[in-house]
């Protein structure tokens, strides 16, 4: 997030905000990336308070708990409007406001604070941006390569499992061999909020994993338990997975929009197109709310609409006008 006019303002988090972050880490079992997102959003709140104080000549270069507690709804609305004017989208603002709202709920629950200034504050709406998904043919093209060494054998196993089971990038990186049940054809996944789910694994993904596991043993370093390893024998970093996927997409003559989450989107949209079972897709994706899964119904409709436009004999006919 760029706040260029506020670069000189860099106050530390006051104690209550630091305690809230510690609470999220210890009690909510949030992923490391989610914790960092909360920290960025709370720092945005502090930046906003500091910027407001500097405009009114009240800046003391340190934001205290009192300054945070005393905020009211009109302050939050002003902060949101200011961030929006700097180019933040409605989606980003909604996430930021949600983090702020959660902090004040924490104050009310644990410190008997009486006011949540974020309640009733709305963010500007952004046009809904549908997730990018590969077509079934593109997914097949991406995975249609013959590995010729340990590195490409690992990559094929990662990408096949990614697409086969609709995993998040962080979930894929955290897997261990014991999470794969070859007899049942499933993978045990630990997702957001430390929730565990069992997801089916396709035959081609199981085949690729069987080819990778003996090679994994040749890379393995003492004490390491990860399923997918770097060439140094340590757990592969999510950024490395993303880089290898982008590189593979280029080799397979696909565009640069093939990123890790695109495989998850492709899994969901292709499964929904075939089955129409939204609840089953929700469960396999690990979505806590059906609303998160419903976006794929829009992808499915786009697919059907495209087929209709191309195939229906009267789809593009213009009505005749009378002379």
N, C-alpha and C positions, 0 to 999 in steps of 0.2 A: 504494500500500500504506500503510495507516495503522498506525503504532506509537505511539499517543498517549503512553504512559508513557515513551517514549524520546526525546521531542522535544528534551530538553535535551542529549542525547548526539549529537554530530555530528562524530566524528573524521574526519580525512582518510584516504584510502587509503594504506597503507604502501607502500614502494617496490616490493616484489615483486608486489603486486596491480596497481599502476600499469603495471609492465612486462608483466604478462599481458594487460592491456587493449590496450596498444600492440601486442603480438604478435598479438592477435585482429584488430586493425585492419589490420595490414600483411601478415600471412601468410594469414589465413583469408578475407579479402575479404568480411567480413560486412556486411550492410546496416546503415545508420546506426541504424535502430530496434532491430536485434538487438544492436548494440554497447551501446546505452543500456540495454537489458534486462540484459545481462551486468553493466554497471556498477551498476545498482540491486541486483541479486542479491548482488554482492560487497560493496556497502555494507551490505546486510542482515547479512552475515556479520560485518562490523566492528561494527555496532550490537549484534549478539548478544553478541560478545565483551565489548564495553564494558558492556553491561547485566549480564553475568555478573560482571565485575570489580567493578561498583558494589555488587552484592549481597554480595560477600565483602570489601568495604572495601579492594579492591586497585586501584581505578581511579586512573590517573594522567593521564586526559584525552587520552592518545595511545596508539593501538594500534600496536605495532611488528611487524616481520616475525617476531620471535621468538614473540610471542603467537599468531600465525597458524600458524606451523610446529609449535608444541607441542600443538596441538589433537589430541584423540583421539576415537575413535568415540563414547564416552559423552558428550562435549561436543556433538558434532554432533546426537546423538539428543535431548539436552536442548534445543538451539536449535530443532530441528524441532518438538518438543512445545510449546515456548513460543510459537512462531509460529502453530501450529495452535490453541492456546488463544485467540489474538487474532483468530481467525476466518478465517485463510487456508485456502483450499480445498486438497484433495489435489493438484489439477492445478497450482496455483501453487507449492505446496511441492515438487512433483516437478521443476518447472522450476528452482526455486532450488537444490535439491540437485544437479541436473545441472550447473549453473554452478559450484558449489563443487567438485564432483568433477572437472570439467575443469581447474580451477585447480591442484588437487593433482597431476593427471596431468602438467601442464605443469612443476611443480616436480620431479617424479620424472625427467622426460625431460631437462630442461635444467639442473637444479641438484643432481641426484643425491640428491634427497630420498627417504627410504626408506618413507614411510608415507602412505597415502591414507585419512584417517579417515572418509571418506564411504562407503567400500566396505561393503556389508552393511547400511547404514542404509536403512530403508524409511519411506515416508510413508503417512499414512492415505489410504485410497481414498475417492474421491468418486464419487457416482453419475454414470454417463456421461451427459453432456449433448450431445445430438445437435445439429449445426449447423442453424440455421434456414434453410429453403429456400423459395422461392416455388413455387407450383404453376405448371404451364405456362400456365394461364389468367391467373394473376397477373402472370407475366413478360410475357405479351403485352399485358396492360392497362397495365403500367408503360411499355412502349415504344411504345404506340399514341398518339402525338401528332405533330402537324405543326409543325415548327419554323418560326417566322416572322421570325427575325432571326439574326444571327451567334452570339449566346449560346446560344440553344436548338438551333441547328444543331450547335454544338460538343458540347452536352450529349447530344444524340441519338447522335452519333458515338461519344462516350465510353461511353455505357451499352450501345449495341449491341455494341461491341467487347468490353466487359467481359463481357457475358453470352454472346456468341458464342464467345469463346475461353477463358473461365475464368481470367482473369488475376488476380493479386494487385494490390491497390491501388498499391503501390510500383512494380510492373512497368508498370502502365498509365501512371503519371505520368512514368516514365523513357523512354517510347517516343519515337522520332524517325520522321519520314516515311520515311526509308530502310529502316526495319524492316518496312514494309508492302510485300508483293509482290502487286500487283493481278493480275498474270498468273497466278500460281500460287494465289492466294487464301489466303495464309498471312501470319503475323506472326512475326518473330524476337524472342524474349523473353529478356532476361537476368534470371535469377531468383536465388534464394538461393545463396550461395557462388560468385557470379559465373558460374553455369552457364547456358549458352545452349540454348534449345530452339526448335523450329519448331512452331507451332500453326496449325491451319486457321482461316480466318475465313469466316463465313457471308456469303451474298449480300446480305442486308439491311445487315449491318455494313459491307461494302465500298461499298454504295450510299451510306450515311450518311457514310463517310469521304471519298468523292469529292465530296460536297456541301460538306464542311467545309474541305477543303484550299484552295480558292480564297479563302475567307473568312479562313483562317488567315494567308494572305499579307498581308492588309490590316492585321492586328494585329501582325505580326512585327517585333521590334526587332533591330537589328544584333547579330550574334553568337549569337543564340538558335537552338537546334536542336531544341527539343522539338516533338512532334507536337501536344500539347494545350497551349494557351496561356491565361493569364489575360487580362483585358481590357487590361492594361497591356503585353501583348506578351511576357511572361515565362512560363517553365514554370509550369504550374498546380500549386498545392500540393495534396498528398493530402487535407488537411482541407477544402479548397474542393470537391474532387470529392465527398467524403462529404456535405457540406452541400447541394450541388446535387442529389444523389441523393435525400436525405431530402425536400427541397423538392418535387422532381418526384413522389415517391411520394404526398405529400399532395395535390398537384394532381390526380393520377390516382386519388384516393380509395382509396389503399392505406394500410395501417397504418404505424406508426412503426418497425417492426422491419426495414424495408428499409434495410440498410446495405451498404457496398461488398462485404463478404465474403459477404453473402447472395446476391449475383449469382454469385460463384464457386461457392458451394454449390449454387445452382440449376443452373448449368451442369453440374456433376459428377453430381448426382442425376438430372437429366433425361437426360443422355447414358447413364448407367448403366442407367436404366429402359428405354431404347430398344435399347441394344446388348448389355448384359450383359458387356461386355469390360472387366474391371477393370484389366488391364495397360495397355490403351490410354488409359483415363482417368487412370491414374497418370502416364503419360508426358506427357499434355497438361497436367496440373496441375503437373508439375515436382516431384512428390514423390520424395524419395530412397528412401523405404521404402514398401512396399505397405501396411503397417499404417496409415499416414496416410490412404490411399485407402479402406481397408476400412470406415471409418465410414459411407461412402455406401451400403454394402450394407444397413446398418440403416435408412437413410432409404428405400431401395427396398423393404425388407420392410414398413415402416410403410405405404407407399403401397399395396402389394399387399394387406395385411391390411385396410386401410380399404375397398378395393374389394370384398374378399370379404365383409366385414360388411354392406355395403350391397346387394350383388348376389346372393349365394348364397341360394337359397330356404330352406335349412335352417340358415343361419348363426346365427340368433337364436332358433330354436325350442327350447323347453325340453322335456326328455324327459318323456314321460307316465309317471305313477305308477299302479300298479295299485290298484284300490279294495280 
